[in-house]
Amino acid sequence: MRRVAIVHDWLVTWGGAERVLEQMLLAYPDADVFCLVEGLDAERAHILRGRRVTTTFLQRLPGGRRGYWYLAPLMPLAIEQLDLTGYDLVLSSSHAVALGVITAPDQLHVSYVHSPIRFAWDLQPTYLDAFGYRAGLKSVVARLIFHYLRLWDRGAHAGVDAFIANSAFVASRIRKVWRREATVLHPPVDLQRFSLRHDKAPYFLAGSRMNPFKRLDVVVDAFTRLLPDQQLVVVGDGPGEDRVRALAGPNVQLVGHLPDAELTRRMQEASAFVHAATEDFGIAMAEAQACGTPVIALGRGGAAEIVHGLEHDTPTGAFFAEPTPEAIADAVRAFLAERARISPEACRARVAELSPERFRTRYRALVEEAWEAFEARGRLA
């Protein structure tokens, strides 16, 4: 019987990567779990199904579980210290360093990649702007850290035997950065939870973790200054909340973090979901489409794989070219002028094949295919 290890970056927040991890754990229920730090709240800990999680020395550092971002320079060293001796199959879920776990020649490593390290590669300028590190000593230090992470990342991917990418956009990043090919398998969407709803309320919805690079501030600015006659509801909290709140006018309501049931209701009844960040895939946009809710998004990255814009014969939303208040306002106005062309059924059809069951079946098939090729190579050696 094969021993299976599943390696994740960190288990602290809850997002698209953790939804994928949940399905990986269901696909391989006997697998052991490893990550840099673990601190899931009681609401989310159920995904582990009683498993003990093996963590790294970062877990024991003061503030390591909550301030893990500040420990980025130590993450490559930490992930390399995980001892996977005795495992036959290693499955990583990586958007930072998890794919850099060290494996032996007789171990197969299949990595599901949400992205190569975003802040170290093509999104470096975005992160430097978002955290105010464009100039000065902090900028120099940040750029040196990013350079070091790029050097490490260039070598870390060599230990992976097969790549699965969460979108064609990420597959192109993998090809660009690592010169490796990846099979695309989109993340799962809980189609039962995010069920179709036809009647819509007269407000727009935006939401995510309020990190500066999610660009919620730009969305709020667009509605406050340029769309004062339209209502916007913003879901989420985080380090960028003060800036978002300062920009919010009387037509913008910030509701903070919401329980799952309330978030689902908001997603189902909104006139449209507005998103201004470049996403690797964009699970929130896919969940909105599952609810029959149109998406107004920046026309880059994963959004182009989820949404059909107004130029399509069967549109499910609208795109804007740049993350500026003016471009967002223009896209919202274009959507309002043509929303009769967009049906809830068409929106849901865009994500109808992204069920968790289908994800698990396809994921296992790709892993088993890689295992058969791995064994064949061993027999020929």
C-alpha positions in Angstrom: 0.0 0.0 0.0 1.4 3.4 -1.0 2.0 5.9 1.8 0.9 9.4 0.7 1.9 12.8 2.0 0.1 16.1 1.2 2.1 19.3 1.6 0.4 22.7 1.7 2.0 26.2 2.2 0.2 27.3 5.3 -3.1 26.5 7.0 -4.2 29.7 8.5 -6.5 31.5 6.1 -9.4 30.1 4.1 -9.3 30.7 0.4 -9.3 28.9 -3.0 -6.1 27.0 -2.2 -7.6 25.5 1.0 -10.8 24.5 -0.9 -8.5 22.6 -3.3 -6.7 21.0 -0.3 -10.0 19.9 1.1 -10.7 17.9 -2.1 -7.2 16.5 -2.2 -7.7 15.2 1.4 -11.0 13.6 0.3 -9.4 12.1 -2.8 -6.6 10.6 -0.6 -8.2 10.1 2.8 -5.2 8.2 4.3 -2.7 10.9 3.5 -0.7 12.7 6.2 -0.6 16.5 6.1 2.4 18.8 6.2 2.6 22.6 6.1 4.7 25.6 7.2 2.3 26.7 9.9 -1.2 25.7 11.0 -3.8 27.7 12.8 -7.2 27.0 11.3 -10.2 28.2 13.4 -12.8 25.7 14.6 -15.1 26.6 11.7 -12.6 25.3 9.2 -10.6 22.7 11.1 -13.1 20.0 10.0 -11.4 19.8 6.6 -8.5 17.9 8.4 -10.9 15.2 9.6 -8.9 14.6 12.7 -5.5 14.4 11.1 -2.5 15.7 12.9 -0.6 18.3 10.9 3.2 18.2 10.9 4.5 21.8 10.8 7.9 23.5 10.6 10.0 25.5 13.1 8.1 28.6 11.9 5.1 27.4 13.9 7.2 27.9 17.1 8.5 31.4 16.3 6.7 34.3 18.1 3.8 35.3 16.0 4.6 32.7 13.4 1.0 31.5 13.0 -0.4 35.0 12.3 2.6 36.9 11.0 3.8 34.3 8.6 4.1 36.7 5.8 7.0 38.5 7.5 8.8 35.1 7.7 8.9 34.8 3.9 12.7 34.7 3.8 12.7 31.7 6.0 10.1 29.7 4.2 12.4 28.0 1.7 14.6 26.7 4.5 11.6 25.7 6.6 9.9 23.7 3.8 13.1 21.9 3.1 13.3 20.6 6.7 10.1 18.6 6.4 11.0 14.9 6.6 9.1 12.9 4.1 11.1 9.7 4.4 9.0 6.6 3.9 6.3 8.1 1.7 5.9 6.8 -1.8 3.7 9.6 -3.2 4.1 13.3 -2.3 1.3 15.7 -3.4 1.8 19.4 -2.9 -0.6 22.2 -3.1 1.6 25.3 -3.8 1.3 29.0 -4.3 4.5 29.8 -2.5 7.1 27.2 -1.4 5.3 23.9 -0.8 6.6 22.5 -4.1 10.1 22.9 -2.8 9.8 20.0 -0.3 12.7 17.6 -0.8 11.9 14.2 -2.2 14.1 11.2 -3.1 14.4 9.5 -6.5 12.1 6.7 -5.5 9.3 9.1 -4.5 6.8 10.6 -7.0 6.1 14.3 -6.4 3.0 15.7 -8.2 2.4 19.5 -7.5 -0.9 21.3 -7.9 0.2 24.8 -8.5 -2.0 27.8 -7.8 0.9 30.0 -9.0 4.7 30.3 -8.9 5.5 32.7 -6.0 3.4 35.6 -7.1 5.1 38.4 -5.2 8.6 37.3 -6.4 7.8 37.1 -10.1 5.5 39.1 -12.4 3.5 40.7 -9.5 6.6 42.1 -7.8 5.7 45.7 -8.8 2.1 45.3 -7.6 3.2 44.1 -4.2 5.8 46.8 -3.8 3.2 49.4 -4.6 0.6 47.8 -2.4 2.8 47.8 0.7 4.5 51.2 -0.1 7.9 49.7 -0.8 8.6 51.4 -4.1 11.5 53.5 -2.7 13.7 53.8 0.3 15.4 51.2 2.5 12.4 49.0 2.8 12.2 48.8 -1.0 15.9 47.7 -1.1 15.3 45.0 1.5 12.1 43.8 -0.2 13.8 43.6 -3.6 16.7 41.6 -2.2 14.3 39.2 -0.6 12.3 38.8 -3.8 15.6 38.2 -5.7 16.6 35.5 -3.2 13.2 33.8 -3.5 13.4 33.8 -7.3 16.8 32.1 -7.2 15.5 29.5 -4.8 12.3 29.0 -6.8 14.3 28.4 -10.1 15.8 25.4 -8.5 12.9 24.2 -6.3 10.7 23.2 -9.2 13.2 20.6 -10.4 12.2 18.2 -7.7 8.6 18.0 -9.1 7.8 15.1 -11.4 4.5 16.4 -12.7 2.6 19.7 -12.6 -1.1 20.4 -12.5 -2.1 24.1 -12.9 -5.3 25.7 -11.6 -5.8 27.7 -14.8 -4.4 28.1 -18.3 -3.1 31.5 -17.0 -1.0 29.8 -14.3 0.1 27.1 -16.8 1.5 29.9 -19.0 3.3 31.3 -15.9 4.8 27.9 -15.2 6.0 27.7 -18.8 7.5 31.2 -18.6 9.2 30.9 -15.2 10.2 27.2 -15.0 10.1 26.1 -18.7 7.8 23.2 -17.6 4.5 22.0 -18.9 1.4 21.6 -16.7 -2.0 20.0 -17.1 -4.8 22.4 -16.3 -7.4 21.4 -13.7 -9.6 24.2 -12.5 -10.4 24.4 -8.8 -13.8 23.0 -7.5 -16.9 25.1 -6.9 -19.5 24.0 -4.4 -22.4 24.0 -6.8 -24.8 22.8 -4.1 -24.0 25.6 -1.8 -23.8 28.3 -4.5 -27.1 27.5 -6.1 -28.9 29.3 -8.9 -31.1 32.3 -8.0 -33.0 34.4 -10.6 -34.3 37.3 -8.6 -31.6 39.9 -8.0 -31.4 42.8 -5.5 -30.5 46.4 -6.6 -26.9 46.3 -5.4 -23.4 45.3 -6.5 -21.2 43.0 -4.5 -17.4 43.1 -4.0 -15.4 41.1 -1.5 -12.1 39.3 -0.7 -9.5 39.4 2.0 -8.7 43.2 2.2 -5.1 42.9 1.1 -4.0 46.0 -0.9 -3.3 43.9 -4.0 -6.9 42.8 -4.1 -7.8 46.4 -5.2 -11.0 46.7 -3.3 -10.0 50.4 -2.7 -10.3 51.0 -6.5 -13.7 49.4 -6.6 -15.0 51.4 -3.7 -13.5 54.6 -5.1 -15.3 54.0 -8.4 -18.7 53.6 -6.8 -18.2 56.5 -4.4 -17.0 59.1 -6.9 -18.3 57.9 -10.3 -21.4 55.8 -9.5 -23.1 57.5 -6.6 -26.5 56.3 -7.8 -25.5 52.6 -7.5 -25.3 50.7 -4.2 -22.2 48.6 -3.4 -21.8 46.0 -0.6 -18.3 45.1 0.4 -17.5 41.8 2.2 -14.3 41.1 4.0 -11.7 42.4 6.4 -7.9 42.6 6.5 -4.9 45.0 6.6 -6.3 47.3 3.9 -9.6 47.9 5.6 -8.9 51.4 6.9 -8.1 52.7 3.4 -11.2 51.1 2.0 -13.3 52.5 4.7 -11.9 56.0 4.3 -12.9 55.9 0.6 -16.4 54.6 1.2 -19.3 57.0 0.5 -22.9 56.8 1.6 -23.7 54.4 -1.2 -21.1 51.9 -0.1 -21.8 49.5 2.8 -18.9 47.6 4.4 -20.2 44.5 6.2 -16.9 42.8 7.3 -16.5 39.1 7.5 -19.7 37.1 7.0 -20.7 33.5 7.9 -20.8 31.2 5.0 -24.7 31.2 4.8 -24.9 35.0 4.7 -22.1 35.3 2.2 -23.8 32.8 -0.1 -27.1 34.8 0.2 -25.3 38.0 -0.7 -23.6 36.3 -3.7 -26.9 34.9 -4.9 -28.9 38.1 -4.7 -26.4 40.7 -6.0 -27.0 42.3 -9.4 -23.3 41.6 -10.2 -20.0 40.7 -8.5 -17.2 43.3 -9.1 -13.6 42.3 -9.0 -10.5 44.4 -9.8 -7.5 42.1 -9.1 -5.6 39.9 -11.5 -6.4 36.4 -10.2 -4.6 33.2 -10.9 -8.1 31.6 -11.2 -10.5 33.6 -9.0 -12.8 31.2 -7.0 -15.1 34.0 -5.9 -15.9 34.9 -9.5 -16.7 31.2 -10.2 -18.9 31.0 -7.1 -20.8 34.1 -8.3 -21.3 32.6 -11.7 -22.6 29.4 -10.0 -25.3 31.6 -8.3 -26.4 33.0 -11.7 -24.7 36.3 -10.8 -22.9 38.2 -13.5 -19.2 39.2 -12.9 -17.6 42.6 -13.8 -13.9 42.0 -13.7 -10.5 43.0 -14.8 -10.0 41.1 -18.1 -6.8 39.4 -17.2 -5.7 36.1 -15.6 -8.3 33.6 -14.5 -11.3 35.9 -15.1 -11.0 35.3 -18.8 -11.4 31.6 -18.2 -14.5 32.0 -16.0 -16.5 34.9 -17.6 -17.8 35.6 -21.0 -17.7 39.4 -21.6 -20.2 41.6 -23.4 -18.5 41.0 -26.7 -19.5 37.3 -26.5 -22.7 35.9 -28.0 -23.8 34.6 -24.6 -22.2 37.1 -22.1 -22.1 36.3 -18.4 -20.5 39.6 -17.3 -18.3 42.5 -18.4 -14.6 43.2 -18.5 -12.5 46.4 -17.9 -9.0 46.8 -19.2 -7.3 48.5 -16.3 -7.9 48.5 -12.5 -8.9 52.2 -12.3 -12.1 53.8 -11.0 -12.9 55.2 -14.4 -12.5 51.9 -16.2 -14.6 50.1 -13.6 -17.3 52.8 -13.8 -17.4 52.5 -17.6 -17.8 48.7 -17.3 -20.6 48.9 -14.8 -22.4 51.4 -17.0 -21.9 49.1 -20.0 -23.3 46.1 -18.0 -26.3 48.1 -16.9 -27.1 49.0 -20.5 -26.8 45.4 -21.7 -27.7 43.3 -18.7 -30.9 42.0 -20.4 -28.6 39.9 -22.6 -27.2 38.1 -19.5 -29.2 35.2 -18.1 -28.6 33.4 -14.7 -28.6 30.1 -16.6 -25.8 31.2 -18.8 -23.7 32.4 -15.8 -24.1 29.0 -14.1 -23.4 27.1 -17.3 -19.9 28.7 -17.3 -18.9 26.7 -14.2 -21.3 23.7 -14.3 -18.4 21.3 -14.8 -16.4 22.5 -11.8 -18.1 20.3 -9.2 -16.0 18.9 -6.3 -16.9 15.4 -7.3 -15.6 16.0 -10.8 -12.4 17.7 -9.5 -11.6 14.7 -7.2 -12.1 12.2 -10.1 -10.0 14.2 -12.5 -7.3 14.9 -9.9 -7.0 11.2 -8.9 -6.8 10.3 -12.6 -4.0 12.7 -13.2 -2.0 11.5 -10.2 -2.5 7.9 -11.1 -1.4 8.6 -14.7 1.7 10.2 -13.3 2.3 7.2 -11.0 2.0 4.7 -13.9 4.5 6.7 -15.9 6.8 6.9 -12.8 6.7 3.1 -12.3 7.3 2.5 -16.0 10.4 4.6 -15.8 11.6 2.7 -12.8 11.1 -0.6 -14.6 13.2 0.6 -17.6 16.0 2.0 -15.4 
